Amino acid sequence: MHFRPAVRDSLHAQGQAGQRNCVQHVRRLHMPEPNEIFFAEHHIGPLQVWWTSHPARLSGEPTARPLLESWFHLPPGALPLRRDMRGKPRLEGALQHHDVSWSHSGDALLLATGPEVEVGADIERLRPRPRALELATRFFTQAETDALQALPEGDRHLAFLRLWCAKEAVLKAHGHGISFGLQRLEFAPLGADTALQLIACDPQLGAPNDWMLHQWQPHPQYLAAVAWRARPAG
Ligand SMILES: CC(C)(COP(=O)(O)OP(=O)(O)OC[C@H]1O[C@@H](n2cnc3c(N)ncnc32)[C@H](O)[C@@H]1OP(=O)(O)O)[C@@H](O)C(=O)NCCC(=O)NCCS
């Protein structure tokens, strides 16, 4: 197996605060070119995670289903998956103790599943976001917006996306999506090389320390995040 050094480094530079118990094993990795099929899978804490090519703008379910069926040793079409009233995919029956989440952006899909957890996945294609500060002012907490504003302009774009991706991953795990309110959870610190940690959140999300976050760049053009916590009792 051949890794490009930049990718290998980004995958390994993650044993940081807020990312405890993180064990990764990458079995296959191909760099995406236009229309290329690419595929990688990782073990991240209790999660099985896939990053793979996916037709742009289409629902992720047709890509996610066969991967999950293979992972759970089910025949095609046998995955007990439905959407709840908010649109979050839910596994049922024999798989009811597992959670699943996926996200798609550009030509890529990120998929994560794990037992006895709530999991949320988010992937964003890196592209210029000229309205980053405006969006931050509107949707992030005051402290996050101030921290973004204090960053050199060159770092701000990536810091904004890392924050957005982290928040969306937690809110997808929680199941309400971003309509819950991106300002109802706060991450710090914001910097080019530091791992984000959830430092405050609405009580409906539990305690900040309940949450684990793992962020990485599966490819220089993509930013990925998975967030999970132990499934709350009841
Ligand atoms: C749902 C939401 C998280 C999707 O975010 P996005 O960046 O547009 O898209 P992503 O690629 O990251 O995720 C899409 C996947 O999120 C999942 N999803 C949808 N609703 C979800 C929810 N409430 N919680 C967790 N995951 C959800 C689905 O699997 C979806 O995949 P699909 O395209 O195959 O249906 C975001 O749009 C949101 O929170 N919206 C607010 C809730 C909302 O308005 N829901 C509309 C239905 S009433």
The ligand as an ORCA input file, in Angstrom:
! r2SCAN-3c Opt
* xyz 0 1
  C     -29.651     17.661      7.967
  C     -28.370     18.442      7.894
  C     -27.534     18.086      9.110
  C     -27.659     18.087      6.621
  O     -26.466     18.791      6.508
  P     -25.764     19.016      5.079
  O     -24.442     19.665      5.336
  O     -26.708     19.659      4.151
  O     -25.574     17.567      4.508
  P     -24.631     16.385      4.908
  O     -24.120     15.834      3.646
  O     -23.623     16.737      5.964
  O     -25.621     15.349      5.591
  C     -26.671     14.816      4.881
  C     -27.149     13.623      5.640
  O     -27.497     14.010      6.969
  C     -28.418     13.048      7.448
  N     -29.429     13.761      8.183
  C     -30.540     14.375      7.722
  N     -31.215     14.919      8.757
  C     -30.500     14.670      9.874
  C     -30.669     14.982     11.257
  N     -31.724     15.669     11.704
  N     -29.748     14.546     12.135
  C     -28.682     13.858     11.730
  N     -28.453     13.540     10.422
  C     -29.368     13.949      9.513
  C     -28.943     12.251      6.279
  O     -28.325     10.992      6.334
  C     -28.393     13.013      5.093
  O     -28.044     12.157      4.038
  P     -28.919     12.082      2.658
  O     -28.428     13.208      1.827
  O     -28.572     10.767      2.097
  O     -30.347     12.216      3.075
  C     -28.655     19.948      7.914
  O     -29.161     20.298      6.695
  C     -29.612     20.342      8.979
  O     -29.360     20.206     10.169
  N     -30.736     20.837      8.642
  C     -31.674     21.239      9.688
  C     -32.715     20.179      9.907
  C     -33.674     20.298      8.807
  O     -33.990     21.369      8.347
  N     -34.172     19.150      8.382
  C     -35.001     19.118      7.240
  C     -36.047     18.044      7.416
  S     -37.465     18.705      8.214
*
